[in-house]
Amino acid sequence: MQTKDDEGQPAGFSPATSGLLDRAGVICDQRGSRLTELRRQVLGLVLDSETPIGAYDLLDRLRAAHKGAAPPTVYRALDFLLDQGLVHKVERLSAFVGCVHPAGTGEPHHHGDGAVHHHAAQFLICTRCGRTIELENDDVAAALSTAAKTAGFMPHRSTVEVEGLCAACTSG
């Protein structure tokens, strides 16, 4: 069980991250699943990371609060978080980023055509500093959907990863 700081927030997490963790808990409750303390801790570590974070880095950080944590512990938590759409895996980096939006529902996106489209993760990855920006561009998602439909393919999930330099690295 995670300790609380003087303001009642989970120790080690900012108020912003704590708010996102509370939001994630509500999303899980609405879906009939449970964001256990361990899953919450792993999600908090992902959300607090400035760049995508790998499973073994998560394990190292998790061991500060859970001495007996082992790789299967982290992988099970990540699998749950992926299934719930609370994290994305950046395949190129074999690392994870959080996807809990304060105002969002965490549910599939609904577009004007009445159809339900699951979020197509889109990432811009800086090859110099590692900064990763998640995009939510409906035009990219629609183009992928159209191309898949034309090919007679039914995608379950899609991820677009674009490598280059972020604005800070380009100007520096």
Secondary structure, 3 states (H helix, E strand, C coil): CCCECCCCCECCCCHHHHHHHHHHHHHHHHCCCCCCHHHHHHHHHHHHCCCCECHHHHHHHHCCCCCCCCHHHHHHHHHHHHHCCCEEEEHHHCEEEECCCCCCCCCCEECCCCCEECCCEEEEEECCCCCEEEECCHHHHHHHHHHHHHCCCCCCCCEEEEEECCHHHHHC
